[in-house]
Amino acid sequence: MPTTPPPGRAAPPGRSDLSQRIHQSRRSHRSHRSRRSEASGAPGPSGSPLLLLALGHACVDVYQGSVAALVPFFLAERAYTYAAASGIVLAASLLSSVAQPLFGALTDKWPMPWLLPVSTLAGGVGVALSGVSGSYALTLTVVAVSGIGVAAYHPESARMARVASRGSHTAMGWFSLGGNLGFATAPLAVSAVVATGGLHASPLLIVPALVGAALCLAALRTVNARTTTGRSASAATRPAGKDDWPAFLRMSGAIVCRSIVFVGLSAFISLYARQRTGGGEIAGTAALFVLYLGGAIGTVAGGRLATRYGRVRVVRWSYALTVPAVAGIVLVPGPLLYLFVALTSAGLYVPFSLHVTLGQDYLPRRVGTASGVTLGLTVSVGGIASPLIGAAADATSLQTALAPLIALPALGWLLLRTLHEPAMPEAATSEVSMSEAATPAADPAEAAASEAAAPDPARAVARAPHRDTARTTGT
């Protein structure tokens, strides 16, 4: 027979109403678990576009490393002088680095996602045509076109990667890792192509550009669809914060110090390892491989460490670690050299992707400009300083020329010492997204059923974990 509820208690909701609330609770739980996966960098809804962007980044940065890899073949087949070969490398690297902030400023005013596939193709076409003609002027021109293509790619791709990563430091680390791997594999790609038919086979180097352009198009479709329909739309429309130029400039100065150390070691570590270990060509190649391999690991580790300890703190630790590591390279002879090369590589690469996101958060109104400076302009200084290291080595010794590199990470640490952790735009958006997901929109029929249902106790049951709800209702 029917019973009436005790005074002060609402009547229990109907079974269909409870089932509806349980379903909403489970959906909210799955949405929250997905957001936690994205924040930790684990595979989730954002994983697919991030993977596509990282692979596309690798394809583009093949062309950053290809020009230097082509120099020995220019010397051998075209009898270029060292000065002429250096001019080609400078045309690609310096023009690319200086142009990147300009493209960043443009993307700050007008988002240009179409730049990703177009710039990828431009970077590939320039390198692919570099071996076709023996004309030095034409070679210089097409290599410059490649440098402009690379410059146009990075600011916009960093912005898109930030959208796809939803603020995950680990995810941005994977994006940066793609570029590092592309740069490191460039000599292998160039050697394999030139071995098939000399410099005249250079058009085959267009293949990574074609693959990269296809990956960029696929990534853009995924990111744009999610931005239009998903939670990141609120991030895209949220007003930007205030630019902190003093903090950004101090961090940029630290990146310059890091760049000089990395470029200097990249240029001379192979030769120096032969001298310090008494080995031959294999000893030098092994040292360079350790330098690049440690970078691949450090880039990903930096994102995970930053998630736990904070970006600024991890960047400071990295610069501090690099000081004794570089000192070990310069001062310690024998096989221990490789240990210090690995430590140096970690110290230089752990903050690599963190520089990009910190720059974007210090200049939230100029994300493209920040990306262009952190990825381009500051890196060019390392390329300019490298000939100075070589000249000092000619005048004294390679060990003496490399010794000043010990002080540069310490200078970078001093510049970073007073930096604060900037606010992340995705943090506020995440809280709004959680509340929106926890109260999904209902159609009119569901709204009417909800109004007819009992108030607080029923909602408390629906908000409880679904296994507790099942025990309460006896299902």
C-alpha positions as CSV (number, residue, x, y, z in Angstrom):
1,M,0.0,0.0,0.0
2,P,1.3,3.5,-0.7
3,T,3.2,5.3,2.0
4,T,3.6,9.0,2.7
5,P,7.1,10.4,3.3
6,P,8.0,11.5,6.8
7,P,7.4,15.2,7.6
8,G,10.2,17.5,6.3
9,R,11.3,15.0,3.6
10,A,10.6,15.2,-0.1
11,A,9.1,12.3,-1.9
12,P,11.8,10.1,-3.6
13,P,12.2,10.7,-7.3
14,G,10.8,8.3,-9.8
15,R,13.0,5.6,-11.3
16,S,13.1,7.2,-14.7
17,D,14.2,10.5,-13.2
18,L,17.0,8.8,-11.2
19,S,18.2,7.0,-14.3
20,Q,18.4,10.3,-16.2
21,R,20.4,11.9,-13.4
22,I,22.7,8.8,-13.1
23,H,23.3,9.1,-16.9
24,Q,24.2,12.8,-16.5
25,S,26.5,12.0,-13.6
26,R,28.4,9.4,-15.6
27,R,28.7,11.7,-18.6
28,S,30.1,14.5,-16.3
29,H,32.5,12.0,-14.7
30,R,33.8,10.9,-18.1
31,S,34.2,14.6,-19.2
32,H,36.1,15.4,-16.1
33,R,38.4,12.4,-16.6
34,S,39.0,13.5,-20.1
35,R,40.0,17.0,-19.0
36,R,42.4,15.5,-16.4
37,S,44.0,13.4,-19.2
38,E,44.5,16.5,-21.3
39,A,46.0,18.5,-18.5
40,S,48.6,15.7,-17.8
41,G,49.5,15.4,-21.4
42,A,48.1,11.9,-21.7
43,P,46.3,10.9,-24.9
44,G,42.9,12.3,-25.0
45,P,40.7,14.4,-27.3
46,S,43.5,16.8,-27.9
47,G,46.0,14.1,-28.7
48,S,45.1,13.7,-32.3
49,P,45.7,17.3,-33.5
50,L,48.8,17.6,-31.3
51,L,50.3,14.5,-32.9
52,L,49.5,15.9,-36.3
53,L,51.1,19.2,-35.5
54,A,54.2,17.6,-33.9
55,L,54.7,15.5,-37.0
56,G,54.2,18.5,-39.3
57,H,56.7,20.4,-37.1
58,A,59.2,17.6,-37.7
59,C,58.7,17.8,-41.5
60,V,59.3,21.6,-41.5
61,D,62.4,21.6,-39.3
62,V,64.0,19.1,-41.6
63,Y,64.6,22.1,-43.8
64,Q,66.2,24.1,-40.9
65,G,68.9,21.4,-40.7
66,S,69.1,20.6,-44.4
67,V,71.0,23.8,-45.5
68,A,73.9,23.2,-43.3
69,A,73.9,19.5,-44.3
70,L,74.1,20.5,-47.9
71,V,77.3,22.6,-47.4
72,P,79.8,19.7,-47.8
73,F,78.2,18.7,-51.1
74,F,78.3,22.3,-52.3
75,L,82.0,22.4,-51.5
76,A,82.6,19.1,-53.2
77,E,80.5,19.4,-56.4
78,R,80.6,23.2,-57.0
79,A,83.9,24.1,-55.5
80,Y,82.4,26.8,-53.4
81,T,84.7,28.6,-51.0
82,Y,84.1,28.5,-47.3
83,A,82.9,32.1,-47.4
84,A,80.4,31.3,-50.2
85,A,79.1,28.3,-48.3
86,S,78.8,30.3,-45.1
87,G,76.8,32.9,-47.1
88,I,74.2,30.3,-48.0
89,V,73.8,29.1,-44.4
90,L,73.6,32.7,-43.2
91,A,70.9,33.5,-45.8
92,A,68.8,30.7,-44.5
93,S,69.2,31.0,-40.8
94,L,69.5,34.7,-40.3
95,L,66.7,35.6,-42.6
96,S,64.5,33.0,-41.1
97,S,65.2,34.1,-37.5
98,V,64.7,37.8,-38.2
99,A,61.5,37.2,-40.2
100,Q,59.8,35.1,-37.5
101,P,58.9,38.0,-35.2
102,L,57.5,39.8,-38.2
103,F,55.2,36.9,-39.1
104,G,54.4,36.6,-35.4
105,A,53.2,40.2,-35.4
106,L,51.0,39.6,-38.4
107,T,49.4,36.5,-36.9
108,D,48.6,38.6,-33.7
109,K,46.5,40.9,-35.9
110,W,45.0,38.3,-38.3
111,P,45.0,34.6,-37.5
112,M,46.4,32.9,-40.6
113,P,46.1,29.1,-40.2
114,W,46.5,28.7,-43.9
115,L,50.2,29.7,-43.4
116,L,51.0,26.3,-42.0
117,P,50.6,24.2,-45.2
118,V,51.8,27.1,-47.5
119,S,54.9,27.8,-45.5
120,T,55.7,24.1,-45.2
121,L,55.6,23.9,-49.0
122,A,57.7,27.0,-49.4
123,G,60.4,25.7,-47.0
124,G,60.5,22.4,-48.9
125,V,60.6,23.9,-52.4
126,G,63.5,26.2,-51.6
127,V,65.7,23.4,-50.4
128,A,64.6,21.0,-53.2
129,L,65.6,23.5,-55.9
130,S,69.0,24.4,-54.2
131,G,70.8,21.6,-56.1
132,V,69.2,22.0,-59.5
133,S,71.2,25.0,-60.8
134,G,74.9,25.7,-60.4
135,S,74.2,29.4,-60.2
136,Y,75.3,30.8,-56.8
137,A,72.8,33.7,-57.0
138,L,69.9,31.3,-57.8
139,T,71.0,28.9,-55.0
140,L,71.1,31.8,-52.6
141,T,67.6,33.0,-53.6
142,V,65.9,29.6,-53.3
143,V,67.6,28.9,-49.9
144,A,66.3,32.4,-48.8
145,V,62.8,31.4,-49.9
146,S,63.1,28.2,-47.8
147,G,64.2,30.3,-44.8
148,I,61.2,32.6,-45.2
149,G,58.9,29.6,-45.3
150,V,60.3,28.2,-42.1
151,A,60.0,31.6,-40.5
152,A,56.3,31.9,-41.5
153,Y,55.5,28.5,-40.1
154,H,56.6,28.7,-36.5
155,P,54.6,31.6,-34.9
156,E,51.3,30.4,-36.3
157,S,52.0,26.7,-35.6
158,A,53.0,27.5,-32.0
159,R,49.7,29.4,-31.5
160,M,47.7,26.5,-33.0
161,A,49.6,24.0,-30.8
162,R,48.8,26.0,-27.8
163,V,45.1,25.8,-28.7
164,A,45.3,22.1,-29.3
165,S,47.2,21.4,-26.1
166,R,44.7,23.3,-24.0
167,G,47.6,24.6,-21.8
168,S,49.2,21.2,-21.2
169,H,53.0,21.7,-20.7
170,T,53.6,18.0,-21.6
171,A,51.6,18.3,-24.9
172,M,53.7,21.4,-25.9
173,G,56.8,19.4,-25.1
174,W,55.7,16.8,-27.6
175,F,55.1,19.5,-30.2
176,S,58.6,20.9,-29.6
177,L,60.1,17.4,-29.8
178,G,58.8,17.0,-33.3
179,G,60.8,20.0,-34.4
180,N,63.9,18.8,-32.7
181,L,63.7,15.3,-34.3
182,G,63.2,16.9,-37.7
183,F,66.3,19.0,-37.3
184,A,68.3,16.1,-36.1
185,T,67.3,13.8,-39.0
186,A,68.0,16.4,-41.7
187,P,71.6,15.3,-42.3
188,L,70.4,11.7,-42.7
189,A,67.8,12.8,-45.2
190,V,70.2,14.9,-47.2
191,S,72.9,12.3,-47.3
192,A,70.4,9.6,-48.5
193,V,69.1,11.8,-51.3
194,V,72.4,13.1,-52.5
195,A,73.8,9.6,-52.5
196,T,71.2,8.6,-55.2
197,G,72.3,11.2,-57.7
198,G,74.3,14.0,-56.3
199,L,73.0,17.5,-55.8
200,H,70.8,17.1,-58.9
201,A,68.7,14.7,-56.9
202,S,67.7,17.5,-54.5
203,P,64.1,17.7,-55.8
204,L,63.5,14.5,-53.9
205,L,63.8,16.6,-50.7
206,I,60.3,18.0,-51.4
207,V,58.8,14.8,-50.0
208,P,58.8,15.9,-46.3
209,A,57.1,19.2,-47.3
210,L,54.3,17.3,-49.1
211,V,53.8,15.1,-46.1
212,G,54.0,18.0,-43.7
213,A,51.5,20.1,-45.7
214,A,49.0,17.2,-45.6
215,L,49.5,16.8,-41.9
216,C,49.0,20.5,-41.3
217,L,45.7,20.5,-43.3
218,A,44.4,17.5,-41.3
219,A,45.4,19.1,-38.0
220,L,43.8,22.4,-38.9
221,R,40.5,20.7,-39.7
222,T,40.5,18.9,-36.3
223,V,41.5,22.0,-34.3
224,N,39.0,24.3,-36.0
225,A,36.2,21.8,-35.6
226,R,36.9,21.5,-31.9
227,T,37.4,25.3,-31.4
228,T,34.0,25.9,-33.1
229,T,32.0,23.3,-31.1
230,G,34.1,22.6,-28.0
231,R,35.3,24.3,-24.8
232,S,38.3,26.0,-26.4
233,A,35.9,28.4,-28.1
234,S,35.5,30.2,-24.8
235,A,39.3,30.5,-24.6
236,A,39.5,31.9,-28.1
237,T,36.9,34.6,-27.3
238,R,38.1,35.5,-23.8
239,P,39.8,38.9,-23.5
240,A,43.6,38.7,-23.3
241,G,45.5,39.8,-20.2
242,K,48.2,42.5,-19.8
243,D,51.5,42.2,-21.6
244,D,54.5,41.9,-19.3
245,W,57.4,43.2,-21.5
246,P,60.1,43.4,-18.7
247,A,59.6,39.7,-17.8
248,F,59.5,38.7,-21.5
249,L,62.7,40.6,-22.3
250,R,64.6,39.1,-19.3
251,M,63.5,35.6,-20.4
252,S,64.6,36.4,-24.0
253,G,68.0,37.4,-22.7
254,A,68.3,34.0,-21.0
255,I,67.3,32.2,-24.2
256,V,70.1,34.1,-26.0
257,C,72.6,32.7,-23.5
258,R,71.2,29.2,-24.0
259,S,71.3,29.6,-27.8
260,I,75.0,30.6,-27.9
261,V,75.9,27.6,-25.7
262,F,73.9,25.1,-27.8
263,V,75.0,26.4,-31.3
264,G,78.6,26.6,-30.1
265,L,78.6,23.0,-28.8
266,S,76.8,21.8,-31.9
267,A,79.4,23.2,-34.2
268,F,82.5,22.1,-32.3
269,I,81.6,19.2,-29.9
270,S,82.5,16.6,-32.5
271,L,86.0,17.9,-33.0
272,Y,86.5,18.6,-29.3
273,A,85.4,15.1,-28.3
274,R,88.1,13.7,-30.6
275,Q,90.7,15.8,-28.9
276,R,89.6,15.1,-25.3
277,T,89.0,11.4,-25.7
278,G,91.8,10.5,-28.1
279,G,89.2,8.8,-30.4
280,G,88.6,9.2,-34.1
281,E,85.6,10.2,-36.1
282,I,83.3,7.8,-34.2
283,A,84.1,9.5,-30.9
284,G,83.1,12.8,-32.3
285,T,79.9,11.5,-33.9
286,A,78.9,9.8,-30.7
287,A,79.3,13.1,-28.8
288,L,77.0,14.9,-31.2
289,F,74.5,12.0,-31.1
290,V,74.4,12.2,-27.3
291,L,73.9,16.0,-27.5
292,Y,70.8,15.5,-29.8
293,L,69.5,12.4,-28.0
294,G,69.5,14.1,-24.6
295,G,67.6,17.0,-26.2
296,A,64.8,14.7,-27.5
297,I,64.4,13.3,-24.0
298,G,64.8,16.6,-22.2
299,T,62.1,18.4,-24.3
300,V,59.4,15.9,-23.2
301,A,60.7,15.7,-19.6
302,G,60.5,19.5,-19.3
303,G,56.7,19.5,-19.8
304,R,56.2,16.8,-17.2
305,L,58.4,18.5,-14.7
306,A,56.7,21.8,-15.3
307,T,53.3,20.3,-14.6
308,R,54.5,19.2,-11.2
309,Y,56.8,22.0,-10.1
310,G,56.0,25.0,-12.3
311,R,57.6,26.3,-15.4
312,V,59.8,29.1,-14.0
313,R,61.2,26.9,-11.3
314,V,62.1,24.1,-13.8
315,V,63.7,26.6,-16.2
316,R,65.8,28.0,-13.4
317,W,66.9,24.5,-12.3
318,S,67.8,23.7,-15.9
319,Y,70.1,26.8,-16.3
320,A,71.7,26.1,-13.0
321,L,72.4,22.5,-13.9
322,T,73.9,23.5,-17.2
323,V,76.7,25.5,-15.6
324,P,78.6,22.5,-14.0
325,A,77.7,20.4,-17.0
326,V,79.3,22.7,-19.5
327,A,82.3,23.1,-17.2
328,G,82.6,19.3,-17.2
329,I,82.7,19.3,-21.0
330,V,85.4,21.9,-21.1
331,L,87.6,20.6,-18.3
332,V,87.1,16.9,-17.9
333,P,89.0,14.6,-20.3
334,G,88.3,11.0,-21.3
335,P,85.1,9.1,-21.5
336,L,83.5,11.1,-18.7
337,L,83.0,13.8,-21.4
338,Y,80.0,11.9,-22.7
339,L,78.3,12.1,-19.3
340,F,78.7,15.9,-19.2
341,V,77.5,16.1,-22.8
342,A,74.3,14.3,-21.7
343,L,73.8,16.5,-18.7
344,T,74.4,19.6,-20.8
345,S,71.9,18.4,-23.3
346,A,69.2,17.9,-20.6
347,G,69.9,21.3,-19.1
348,L,69.6,23.0,-22.5
349,Y,66.5,21.2,-23.8
350,V,64.3,20.8,-20.7
351,P,63.3,24.5,-20.8
352,F,62.9,24.5,-24.7
353,S,59.1,24.2,-24.9
354,L,58.7,26.1,-21.6
355,H,60.3,29.1,-23.1
356,V,57.6,29.2,-25.8
357,T,54.6,28.9,-23.4
358,L,56.1,31.3,-20.9
359,G,56.7,33.9,-23.7
360,Q,53.1,33.4,-24.8
361,D,51.8,34.0,-21.3
362,Y,54.0,37.0,-20.7
363,L,52.6,38.6,-23.9
364,P,49.0,37.2,-24.0
365,R,48.0,40.0,-26.4
366,R,50.9,39.2,-28.8
367,V,51.1,35.4,-28.8
368,G,52.5,35.3,-32.4
369,T,55.2,37.9,-31.6
370,A,56.2,36.0,-28.5
371,S,56.4,32.7,-30.4
372,G,58.4,34.3,-33.2
373,V,61.0,35.8,-30.8
374,T,61.4,32.7,-28.6
375,L,61.6,30.4,-31.6
376,G,63.5,32.6,-34.0
377,L,65.2,35.9,-33.2
378,T,66.9,34.8,-30.0
379,V,68.2,31.6,-31.8
380,S,69.9,33.7,-34.5
381,V,72.3,35.1,-32.0
382,G,73.8,31.7,-31.4
383,G,74.4,31.4,-35.1
384,I,76.2,34.8,-35.2
385,A,78.3,33.9,-32.2
386,S,79.5,30.6,-33.6
387,P,82.1,32.2,-36.0
388,L,83.4,34.2,-33.1
389,I,84.1,30.9,-31.2
390,G,85.8,29.5,-34.3
391,A,88.0,32.6,-34.6
392,A,89.0,32.3,-31.0
393,A,89.8,28.7,-31.5
394,D,92.1,29.5,-34.4
395,A,93.9,32.2,-32.3
396,T,94.2,30.1,-29.1
397,S,92.8,26.6,-28.7
398,L,89.3,25.0,-28.9
399,Q,89.3,24.4,-25.2
400,T,90.0,28.1,-24.5
401,A,87.4,29.2,-27.0
402,L,84.7,27.0,-25.4
403,A,85.5,28.1,-21.8
404,P,83.4,31.3,-21.9
405,L,80.3,29.1,-22.6
406,I,80.5,28.0,-18.9
407,A,79.4,31.5,-17.8
408,L,76.5,32.0,-20.1
409,P,74.0,29.6,-18.3
410,A,74.9,31.4,-15.1
411,L,74.0,34.7,-16.7
412,G,70.8,33.2,-17.9
413,W,70.0,32.0,-14.4
414,L,70.5,35.6,-13.1
415,L,68.1,37.0,-15.6
416,L,65.5,34.3,-14.7
417,R,66.0,34.7,-10.9
418,T,63.3,37.4,-10.5
419,L,60.8,36.1,-12.9
420,H,57.3,35.1,-11.7
421,E,55.0,32.4,-13.0
422,P,52.6,34.1,-15.4
423,A,48.9,33.3,-15.4
424,M,47.8,30.7,-17.9
425,P,44.7,31.6,-20.0
426,E,43.5,28.0,-20.0
427,A,43.2,27.9,-16.2
428,A,40.1,30.1,-16.0
429,T,38.6,28.5,-19.0
430,S,39.0,25.0,-17.5
431,E,37.0,26.0,-14.4
432,V,34.2,27.3,-16.6
433,S,34.3,24.2,-18.7
434,M,34.0,21.9,-15.7
435,S,30.9,23.7,-14.4
436,E,29.4,23.6,-17.9
437,A,30.1,19.9,-18.3
438,A,28.7,19.1,-14.9
439,T,25.4,20.8,-15.8
440,P,24.8,19.8,-19.4
441,A,22.1,21.5,-21.4
442,A,18.7,19.8,-21.4
443,D,15.9,20.0,-23.9
444,P,12.5,21.3,-22.8
445,A,11.2,17.8,-22.0
446,E,14.2,17.2,-19.7
447,A,13.8,20.6,-18.1
448,A,10.1,19.9,-17.3
449,A,10.9,16.6,-15.8
450,S,13.7,18.2,-13.7
451,E,11.3,20.8,-12.3
452,A,8.8,18.2,-11.4
453,A,11.5,16.1,-9.6
454,A,12.3,16.5,-6.0
455,P,15.0,19.1,-5.2
456,D,18.1,18.8,-3.0
457,P,18.2,15.1,-1.9
458,A,17.6,13.9,-5.5
459,R,20.3,16.1,-6.8
460,A,22.7,14.9,-4.1
461,V,22.1,11.3,-5.2
462,A,22.6,12.2,-8.9
463,R,25.9,14.0,-8.1
464,A,27.3,11.0,-6.1
465,P,29.6,8.5,-7.9
466,H,27.4,6.1,-9.9
467,R,28.4,3.0,-7.9
468,D,27.2,4.7,-4.7
469,T,24.0,5.7,-6.4
470,A,23.4,2.1,-7.5
471,R,23.8,1.0,-3.9
472,T,21.4,3.7,-2.6
473,T,18.7,2.9,-5.1
474,G,19.1,-0.9,-4.8
475,T,19.8,-1.4,-8.5
